[in-house]
Amino acid sequence: MHKKRIHIAFILLICIGTGLLGSGICQAATAKQAYFSAESCYKKLRNSPAKMKYRDNWLRCIEKFQTVYRLDSNGPWAPAGLYMSGKLYQELAKRSWKKSDRQEALDSFERIIKRFPKSRYRDKAAAEIRALSKSGIANKKKASSKSSPKSKPNTEERYLNAESCYSSLKQNSRKMAYRHNWLQCIEKFYSIYRRDPDGDRAPASLFMTGKLYADLYRQSKRKSDLQAAHTMYEKVIVSFPDSRYKVKASLLIDAMPQWVKKDSESKSTDLAKIIKDDTKKQAGRQQTAAGAGSSIPGSLGTVDNLRFWSNPNYTRVVIDASRETAYYHHLLKRDPSINKPQRLYVDLKNSRLGRNIRKNIPINDDLLSDARAGQYTNDSVRVVVDIKSFKTYKIFSLKDPFRIVIDVWGTAGDDRAASRRQPSVTIKKNGKLPTSALAKQLALGVRRIIIDPGHGGRDYGAPGYLKGVHEKDIVLQIARKLAKLLRKELKYEVFLTRNSDRYLTLEERTAIANTKNADLFISIHTNSHKDRRAYGIETYFLNLATDDEAIRVAAMENATSTKNISDLQTILSDLMQNAKINESSRLASNVQVSMVRHLKNKRWSRIKDKGVKQAPFYVLLGAQMPSILVETSFISNPRECKRLVNPQYQQRICEAIVIGIK
């Protein structure tokens, strides 16, 4: 039963991690299961006074109850989910004293009365509204509703806020370089339509959602973004035939490339039916799960590629998909009667096989025979890996773009690693370790190091304060110097994940370190902030983020949104079971202290120690050795950007890291 609850919670986490979940559906979880998961979240929150102090914990449970309503907006569990989300907002308001929280509670209760007049929750909602009316909110809402009968009272304010977000984004080329900034504005517009699909601002909001996706496509070149724009425009045409936005949407669809229209042509009838019949229960089940960071109704995603990296004791398989979707995995026992080996499969919902995908990938290492993909049902893809032997495995997903990672470890690796890493440390008579023994004490005998210069190729990383300076070039220069110094000073075997300006996915970098049986993994980056005054040095290791700044940095380096980082944190403890957390934190501390001390001299003044921090970096997920991420300096800061392009400053950074490893 416990395993079942964990499984349900995991499926629901994927649903909730979807950015615009309002009109999508995560078929792996029913509304009933979602409600029990939300109820469990609330019970745990109420039993922990420490957790109740933090707003994020309340919002996480509220989101779970709201998901119940979204999963089946006309079913019997919908009013229960709405009622509980209102109750939680009501309780949160008592702690936060925010009018917006009380207003959210009121909106939830009034929606129950309007949409579910025969539900037993109607009377409960009415009682809560009467209680809230004592604070004057209900009366204020009622008065404002007279002047705007179709729209919710704060719709105009929300629309202006969304327009402001878009305007601010378009005027800032640096913001436009980051996907999560686009998705934040998209969410603002789409949420207006989602909250009030019949309101005055609904057609404009839906149209602007499509426009932002089209603008995002010009930056990202992702087909899924332009397909999302097409879907939104199509929905404007069908849902609002009398609106002036219908003409605009039609003109923009006509101007789109032919491949977008072909991809959407076979599904346009289904989409129209879904939109016209939007209030019916079955409609949600015909819509796909969310795209990369959003919920895009009407079309299936595609499974486009299978990739793998392996050595005799470790294999990583990555499934690339065009958009985020729900998935389910299961381990099958060996079946001699039909000559089938042990198998691990992953089912991706709302998906079709991509046109150019290799359906069978031979692996043939000590752990896996092959990986194969097939169209399991009309709207689901199954990926199967045939197993020879294994000790354990982990499966998790990453976003922007969406991909599913399968990590498999063997049993032989433990014995080999132990024999290879036996430390030979002589303790002096005074009881102190010799200086050269620190690395052995830290990682049980360091022989091989992987240095990872962040970004590369089409991923430029953070733009520098100086024109033409990019993070990808600076960190490659530093990484090359560091590798040379480690080979010379410590006689280590050193590999770079990239030694040229080429693109690597984040999961590929960790896979390289694991397949090389590295003893340390060091990822080199430069920091960046919208406030150019920000400066300093900080070093990270993989763990739950402890503050908003750590989440911001992780989102920047992961090329995703802060919301996705928060979602990832809830499953991180499971992913980190084999991670070298203690060793990584000690390595990070040694390197950070060394960098601050070594860089402080007459030439390099104003060196700020931002300390050792922890956050869920994609590039560190699954690393089987102590691993750190070094933010060498702020490339966005005028002073530190000038230093970062200086070869002597780069060399000084490398010397400091070597001392830290010693």
C-alpha positions in Angstrom: 0.0 0.0 0.0 2.9 2.3 0.9 4.5 1.7 -2.5 1.2 2.4 -4.2 0.9 5.7 -2.5 4.4 6.6 -3.5 3.6 5.7 -7.1 0.5 7.7 -7.2 2.3 10.7 -5.6 5.0 10.4 -8.2 2.5 10.4 -11.1 0.7 13.4 -9.6 4.0 15.2 -9.2 4.5 15.0 -13.0 1.0 16.4 -13.5 1.6 19.3 -11.1 5.0 20.0 -12.6 3.2 20.8 -15.8 3.2 24.5 -16.2 -0.3 25.2 -17.6 -2.2 22.3 -16.3 -5.6 23.9 -16.5 -6.9 22.4 -19.8 -4.6 19.4 -20.0 -5.0 16.0 -18.5 -2.5 13.7 -16.8 -4.2 10.4 -17.5 -2.0 8.4 -15.2 -3.7 9.8 -12.2 -7.5 9.9 -11.5 -9.3 12.7 -9.7 -9.9 10.4 -6.8 -6.2 9.5 -6.5 -5.3 13.2 -6.8 -7.6 14.1 -4.0 -6.1 11.5 -1.6 -2.6 12.7 -2.5 -3.7 16.3 -1.8 -5.4 15.2 1.5 -2.1 13.5 2.5 -0.2 16.7 1.7 -2.6 18.7 3.9 -2.4 16.3 6.9 1.4 16.3 6.8 1.3 20.1 6.7 -1.1 20.4 9.7 1.1 18.0 11.7 4.2 20.1 11.2 4.1 23.6 12.8 7.6 24.2 11.2 6.2 23.6 7.7 3.1 25.7 8.4 5.4 28.7 8.7 6.4 28.7 5.0 4.0 29.9 2.3 5.4 27.5 -0.3 4.2 24.5 1.7 0.6 25.8 1.7 0.7 26.6 -2.0 2.0 23.1 -2.8 -1.0 21.5 -1.1 -3.4 24.0 -2.6 -2.1 23.2 -6.1 -2.7 19.5 -5.4 -6.4 20.2 -4.5 -6.8 22.5 -7.5 -5.4 19.7 -9.7 -8.4 17.5 -8.6 -10.7 20.0 -10.1 -8.7 20.3 -13.3 -8.4 16.6 -13.8 -12.2 16.2 -14.0 -13.9 19.6 -13.9 -17.4 18.2 -14.0 -16.9 15.0 -11.9 -17.9 14.3 -8.3 -14.4 15.1 -7.0 -14.2 18.5 -8.6 -16.3 20.5 -5.9 -14.3 18.7 -3.2 -11.0 19.8 -4.7 -12.3 23.4 -5.1 -13.7 23.5 -1.6 -10.4 22.3 0.0 -8.3 24.7 -2.1 -10.6 27.5 -0.8 -10.3 26.3 2.8 -6.5 26.2 2.5 -6.4 29.7 1.1 -8.6 30.8 3.9 -6.2 29.3 6.5 -3.2 30.7 4.7 -4.8 34.2 4.7 -5.0 34.0 8.5 -1.3 33.6 8.6 -0.2 35.8 5.7 -2.8 38.6 6.2 -2.8 38.9 2.4 -6.0 40.1 0.8 -5.2 38.1 -2.3 -5.3 34.9 -0.3 -8.7 35.7 1.1 -9.8 36.6 -2.4 -8.6 33.3 -3.8 -10.6 31.5 -1.1 -13.7 33.5 -2.0 -13.3 32.8 -5.7 -13.1 29.0 -5.0 -16.2 29.0 -2.9 -18.2 31.1 -5.4 -17.2 28.8 -8.2 -18.7 25.9 -6.3 -22.0 27.6 -6.0 -22.0 28.6 -9.7 -20.8 25.3 -11.2 -22.1 22.7 -8.7 -25.4 23.9 -7.4 -26.6 20.4 -6.5 -23.4 19.4 -4.8 -23.3 18.9 -1.0 -20.4 21.3 -1.0 -22.6 24.2 -2.1 -24.0 24.8 1.4 -20.5 24.5 2.9 -19.2 27.0 0.4 -22.1 29.4 1.1 -21.3 29.2 4.8 -17.6 30.0 4.2 -18.7 33.0 2.0 -20.8 34.3 4.8 -17.9 34.0 7.2 -15.6 35.9 4.7 -18.2 38.6 4.2 -17.5 39.8 7.7 -14.2 41.0 6.5 -15.9 43.0 3.7 -14.4 41.0 0.8 -17.6 39.5 -0.4 -19.4 42.8 -0.4 -16.5 44.4 -2.3 -16.6 41.7 -4.8 -20.3 41.9 -5.3 -20.1 45.6 -5.9 -17.4 45.4 -8.4 -19.1 42.5 -10.3 -22.0 44.9 -11.2 -19.7 47.0 -13.4 -18.3 43.9 -15.1 -20.9 41.2 -15.3 -18.9 38.8 -17.5 -15.4 39.1 -16.1 -14.1 38.4 -12.7 -13.4 41.5 -10.7 -9.6 41.3 -10.9 -9.4 40.1 -14.5 -8.5 43.6 -15.9 -5.8 43.9 -13.3 -4.4 40.5 -14.3 -4.5 41.3 -18.0 -2.6 44.6 -17.4 -0.1 42.6 -15.4 0.4 40.1 -18.2 0.8 42.9 -20.7 3.4 44.5 -18.5 5.2 41.2 -18.3 5.3 41.0 -22.1 6.3 44.6 -22.6 9.1 44.3 -20.1 10.3 41.1 -21.7 10.3 42.5 -25.3 12.4 45.5 -24.1 15.1 43.4 -22.5 17.1 41.2 -24.9 18.9 39.5 -22.0 15.5 38.4 -20.5 14.4 37.2 -23.9 17.4 34.8 -24.0 15.9 32.7 -21.1 13.0 30.4 -21.8 11.5 30.6 -18.3 10.9 34.4 -18.7 8.7 33.7 -21.8 6.8 30.9 -19.9 6.1 33.2 -17.0 4.4 35.7 -19.3 2.6 32.9 -21.2 1.2 31.6 -17.9 0.0 35.1 -17.0 -2.1 35.4 -20.2 -3.3 31.8 -20.2 -4.4 31.8 -16.6 -6.8 34.7 -17.4 -8.5 32.5 -20.0 -8.4 29.5 -17.7 -10.0 31.3 -14.8 -12.8 32.8 -16.9 -13.1 31.2 -20.3 -16.3 33.2 -21.1 -15.0 36.6 -19.8 -14.4 39.7 -21.8 -10.7 39.2 -21.8 -10.8 35.5 -22.7 -10.2 35.8 -26.5 -7.5 38.4 -26.1 -5.7 36.3 -23.4 -5.9 33.2 -25.6 -4.7 35.1 -28.6 -1.8 36.6 -26.7 -0.8 33.1 -25.4 -0.5 32.0 -29.0 1.4 35.2 -29.9 4.0 34.7 -27.2 4.5 31.1 -28.2 5.1 32.3 -31.8 7.6 34.9 -30.5 9.3 32.2 -28.3 9.6 30.0 -31.4 11.8 32.7 -33.1 14.1 32.4 -30.1 14.1 28.7 -29.4 13.5 27.3 -32.9 11.5 24.5 -31.2 8.7 23.1 -33.4 6.6 22.5 -30.4 6.5 26.2 -29.6 5.1 27.1 -33.0 2.7 24.1 -32.8 1.5 25.5 -29.5 0.9 28.9 -31.1 -1.1 27.3 -33.9 -3.2 25.4 -31.4 -4.0 28.6 -29.4 -4.9 30.5 -32.6 -7.1 27.7 -33.7 -8.9 27.7 -30.4 -9.5 31.4 -30.7 -11.1 30.9 -34.1 -13.4 28.0 -32.9 -14.2 29.4 -29.4 -14.7 33.1 -30.3 -16.1 33.3 -33.9 -17.5 36.8 -33.3 -14.4 38.2 -31.7 -12.1 40.5 -33.6 -9.2 38.2 -32.6 -10.6 35.5 -34.9 -9.5 37.5 -37.9 -6.1 38.2 -36.4 -5.6 34.5 -35.5 -6.7 33.4 -39.0 -4.2 35.7 -40.7 -1.4 34.5 -38.5 -2.2 30.8 -39.1 -2.2 31.5 -42.9 1.3 33.0 -42.5 2.7 29.9 -40.7 5.0 27.4 -42.5 3.2 24.5 -44.2 4.7 21.9 -41.9 2.8 23.4 -38.9 -0.5 23.1 -40.8 0.2 19.5 -41.9 1.0 18.5 -38.3 -2.2 20.0 -37.1 -4.5 19.1 -40.0 -5.3 15.6 -38.9 -6.2 16.7 -35.4 -8.1 19.9 -36.1 -11.5 18.2 -36.1 -10.8 16.6 -32.7 -9.6 19.9 -31.4 -12.8 21.7 -32.4 -14.9 19.1 -30.8 -12.9 19.3 -27.6 -13.2 23.1 -27.4 -17.0 23.2 -28.3 -17.6 20.5 -25.8 -15.3 21.9 -23.2 -17.5 21.4 -20.2 -18.0 17.7 -20.9 -16.1 15.2 -18.7 -14.6 13.3 -21.6 -13.2 16.4 -23.2 -10.3 16.5 -20.8 -9.3 13.0 -21.7 -8.9 13.8 -25.4 -6.4 16.6 -24.6 -2.7 16.0 -24.2 -0.6 16.5 -21.1 1.3 19.7 -21.0 4.1 20.7 -23.3 7.5 21.8 -22.2 6.5 23.9 -19.2 2.9 24.4 -20.3 -0.4 22.7 -21.1 -1.2 22.6 -24.7 -4.6 21.0 -25.6 -5.5 19.2 -28.8 -2.5 17.3 -30.2 -0.2 14.4 -29.3 3.5 14.9 -28.5 6.2 12.8 -30.1 9.0 10.6 -28.8 11.8 11.7 -31.0 15.0 10.0 -29.9 16.7 7.4 -27.7 20.3 8.0 -26.5 22.6 6.1 -24.2 26.0 6.1 -22.5 27.5 3.1 -20.8 30.4 1.2 -19.3 30.4 -2.3 -17.8 28.8 -1.1 -14.5 26.6 1.9 -15.5 24.2 2.8 -18.3 22.2 5.9 -18.8 19.4 5.9 -21.4 17.6 9.1 -22.3 14.2 9.3 -24.0 13.7 12.6 -25.8 10.1 13.9 -26.2 8.7 16.9 -28.0 6.7 18.0 -24.9 6.1 17.2 -21.3 3.7 14.3 -20.7 2.7 11.8 -18.0 4.6 8.5 -17.9 4.6 5.3 -16.0 7.4 2.7 -15.5 7.4 -0.9 -14.4 10.0 -3.7 -14.0 9.0 -7.0 -15.5 10.4 -10.3 -14.3 12.2 -12.7 -16.6 9.8 -15.1 -18.4 11.6 -18.3 -19.5 8.4 -19.7 -21.0 8.4 -17.1 -23.8 12.2 -16.6 -23.8 11.9 -13.1 -22.4 14.6 -11.5 -20.3 14.0 -9.2 -17.4 12.6 -5.9 -18.8 12.1 -2.4 -17.7 9.5 -0.3 -19.6 8.4 3.3 -19.6 5.0 4.2 -21.1 4.6 7.8 -22.3 1.0 8.9 -22.4 -0.5 11.2 -25.1 2.4 10.4 -27.4 3.3 9.1 -30.9 6.6 7.8 -32.3 8.5 10.5 -34.1 9.0 10.0 -37.8 12.8 9.7 -37.7 13.3 7.8 -34.4 15.5 4.7 -34.4 13.2 2.2 -32.9 15.9 -0.2 -31.7 19.2 0.9 -30.1 21.7 -1.9 -29.5 23.5 -1.4 -26.1 25.1 -4.7 -25.4 27.0 -3.8 -22.3 27.1 -5.9 -19.1 23.8 -4.5 -17.9 21.5 -4.0 -20.9 21.0 -5.7 -24.2 19.1 -2.9 -26.1 16.5 -0.2 -25.9 13.5 -0.2 -28.2 10.5 2.1 -28.7 7.1 1.2 -30.1 3.6 2.6 -30.5 1.9 0.8 -27.6 -1.6 2.2 -28.1 -3.0 4.9 -30.4 -1.9 7.6 -27.9 0.9 6.0 -25.9 4.5 5.0 -26.7 6.3 2.2 -24.8 10.1 2.2 -24.4 11.6 -1.1 -23.2 15.1 -1.9 -22.1 16.1 -5.5 -22.0 18.1 -6.3 -18.9 21.1 -8.7 -18.5 21.8 -7.8 -14.8 21.5 -4.9 -12.5 21.8 -3.8 -8.9 19.4 -0.8 -8.9 17.9 1.8 -11.2 16.4 5.3 -11.1 14.0 7.0 -13.5 13.4 10.7 -13.5 12.4 13.5 -15.9 14.0 16.8 -16.8 12.4 19.8 -18.4 13.0 22.4 -21.1 13.1 20.2 -23.3 11.3 17.3 -21.7 13.2 14.1 -21.4 13.1 11.0 -19.3 16.4 9.6 -17.8 16.9 5.9 -17.0 20.0 5.2 -14.8 21.0 1.6 -14.3 23.8 0.4 -12.0 25.5 -3.0 -11.8 26.7 -5.0 -8.8 30.3 -5.4 -10.1 31.0 -1.7 -9.8 31.0 -1.7 -6.0 33.9 -4.2 -5.7 35.9 -2.6 -8.5 35.5 0.8 -7.0 36.5 -0.3 -3.6 39.6 -2.1 -4.8 40.6 0.9 -7.0 40.0 3.5 -4.3 41.6 2.0 -1.3 43.4 4.9 0.4 47.0 4.7 1.4 47.3 7.4 4.1 50.2 7.7 6.5 49.4 9.6 9.7 52.3 11.6 11.2 53.4 11.2 14.8 51.6 14.5 15.7 48.3 12.9 14.7 47.9 15.2 11.6 47.3 14.1 8.1 50.0 15.1 5.6 48.7 17.8 3.2 48.8 15.5 0.2 46.4 13.1 2.0 43.4 15.4 2.1 42.2 14.4 -1.4 42.5 10.7 -0.4 40.6 11.4 2.8 37.9 13.3 0.8 37.3 10.9 -2.0 39.0 7.7 -0.9 41.9 8.1 -3.4 41.4 10.6 -6.3 42.9 9.5 -9.5 40.6 10.6 -12.3 38.8 14.0 -12.5 36.1 15.1 -15.0 36.0 18.9 -15.6 32.8 20.1 -17.2 32.9 23.5 -19.0 29.3 24.6 -18.8 27.1 25.3 -21.9 28.7 25.3 -25.4 27.7 25.3 -29.0 24.2 26.8 -29.5 23.9 27.2 -25.7 25.9 30.5 -25.1 25.2 30.6 -21.4 25.0 33.9 -19.7 25.9 37.0 -21.7 28.7 39.1 -20.4 28.7 42.8 -19.5 31.3 43.3 -22.2 30.0 43.0 -25.8 30.8 39.7 -27.4 31.7 37.9 -24.1 29.8 34.7 -23.4 29.9 32.3 -20.6 30.5 29.2 -22.8 33.9 30.7 -24.0 35.1 31.8 -20.6 34.4 28.5 -18.8 36.1 26.5 -21.6 39.3 28.7 -21.2 39.2 28.1 -17.5 38.6 24.4 -17.8 41.5 23.9 -20.2 43.8 25.7 -17.8 42.5 23.8 -14.8 43.0 20.4 -16.6 46.6 21.3 -17.5 47.3 22.4 -13.9 45.8 19.2 -12.3 47.9 17.0 -14.6 51.0 18.9 -13.8 50.6 19.5 -10.1 48.7 16.4 -8.9 49.5 14.0 -11.7 45.8 13.2 -12.1 44.1 11.7 -15.1 41.8 14.5 -16.3 39.0 14.5 -18.9 36.9 17.4 -20.2 33.3 16.8 -21.1 34.0 19.2 -24.0 37.3 20.5 -25.3 35.7 22.7 -28.1 32.7 24.9 -28.7 30.1 22.1 -29.0 26.7 21.5 -27.5 26.2 18.9 -24.8 23.0 18.1 -22.9 23.2 18.4 -19.2 22.4 14.7 -18.7 25.2 13.8 -21.1 27.8 15.5 -19.0 27.0 13.4 -15.9 26.8 10.3 -18.0 30.4 11.0 -19.2 31.6 11.3 -15.7 29.9 8.0 -14.6 31.0 6.0 -17.6 34.6 7.3 -17.2 34.5 6.0 -13.5 35.6 9.5 -12.4 36.5 10.2 -8.8 35.6 13.9 -8.9 33.3 15.9 -11.1 33.8 19.7 -11.3 31.4 21.8 -13.4 32.7 25.3 -14.2 30.3 28.2 -14.7 30.1 32.0 -14.5 27.2 33.6 -12.5 24.8 36.2 -13.8 22.1 38.5 -12.4 19.7 41.1 -13.7 21.2 43.4 -11.1 24.6 44.3 -12.5 25.8 45.2 -9.1 25.8 41.6 -7.9 29.2 40.1 -7.6 31.1 37.4 -5.8 32.2 33.7 -5.8 30.1 30.7 -4.7 30.3 26.9 -4.9 27.4 24.5 -5.1 26.8 20.9 -4.4 23.7 18.8 -5.2 21.0 18.9 -2.5 17.7 20.6 -1.7 17.9 24.3 -2.2 17.9 26.3 1.0 17.0 29.8 -0.4 15.4 31.6 -3.4 18.8 32.7 -4.7 20.0 29.1 -4.9 16.8 28.2 -6.8 17.4 31.2 -9.2 20.9 30.1 -10.0 19.8 26.4 -10.5 17.0 27.6 -12.8 19.5 29.7 -14.8 22.0 26.8 -15.2 19.3 24.2 -15.9 17.7 26.5 -18.5 14.3 26.1 -16.9 11.9 27.9 -14.6 12.1 28.4 -10.8 8.8 26.5 -10.6 10.3 23.5 -12.3 13.2 23.6 -9.8 10.7 23.7 -6.9 8.9 20.7 -8.3 12.1 18.8 -8.8 13.0 19.3 -5.1 10.1 17.2 -4.0 11.5 14.1 -5.6 15.2 14.9 -5.2 15.7 12.9 -2.0 14.9 9.7 -3.9 17.3 10.6 -6.7 20.1 11.4 -4.2 20.2 8.1 -2.4 23.5 7.1 -4.1 24.9 10.7 -4.2 28.1 11.6 -2.3 26.5 14.5 -0.4 28.9 14.7 2.5 32.0 14.4 0.3 30.6 16.9 -2.2 29.9 19.4 0.5 33.4 19.1 1.9 34.9 19.4 -1.5 32.8 22.5 -2.2 33.9 24.0 1.1 37.6 23.4 0.4 37.4 24.9 -3.1 35.3 27.9 -2.0 37.7 28.8 0.9 40.7 28.4 -1.3 39.3 30.5 -4.1 38.4 33.4 -1.8 41.8 33.3 -0.1 43.8 32.9 -3.2 42.1 35.6 -5.2 42.4 38.2 -2.5 45.5 40.2 -3.2 46.7 43.7 -4.2 45.6 43.3 -7.8 42.2 41.6 -7.3 40.4 43.6 -4.6 36.7 43.3 -3.6 36.5 39.5 -3.7 33.1 38.6 -2.2 32.7 35.3 -0.5 29.1 34.2 -1.3 29.7 30.9 0.4 28.9 27.2 -0.2 25.3 26.6 -1.3 23.2 23.7 -2.4 20.6 23.3 -5.2 19.2 20.7 -7.6 21.4 21.2 -10.6 20.5 18.9 -13.5 24.2 18.5 -14.4 24.9 16.9 -11.0 21.9 14.6 -10.9 22.9 10.9 -10.9 26.7 11.6 -10.5 28.2 8.7 -8.6 31.2 10.6 -7.3 31.7 13.8 -5.3 30.6 16.6 -7.5 30.5 20.4 -7.4 29.5 23.3 -9.5 31.7 26.4 -9.3 30.3 29.9 -10.1 33.7 31.5 -10.7 32.5 35.2 -10.8 29.6 37.3 -12.1 29.9 37.7 -15.9 27.1 40.3 -15.7 29.1 42.5 -13.3 31.3 45.1 -15.1 34.3 44.6 -12.8 34.1 40.8 -12.7 33.4 40.4 -16.4 36.7 42.3 -17.1 38.5 40.0 -14.8 37.0 36.9 -16.3 38.4 37.7 -19.7 41.9 38.2 -18.2 44.1 35.1 -18.6 45.9 35.8 -15.3 42.6 35.9 -13.4 41.6 32.7 -15.0 44.9 31.1 -14.0 44.5 32.3 -10.4 41.0 30.7 -10.2 42.5 27.4 -11.5 45.3 27.5 -8.9 42.8 28.1 -6.2 40.7 25.1 -7.2 43.8 22.9 -7.3 44.7 24.0 -3.8 41.1 23.3 -2.7 41.3 19.7 -4.1 44.7 19.2 -2.5 
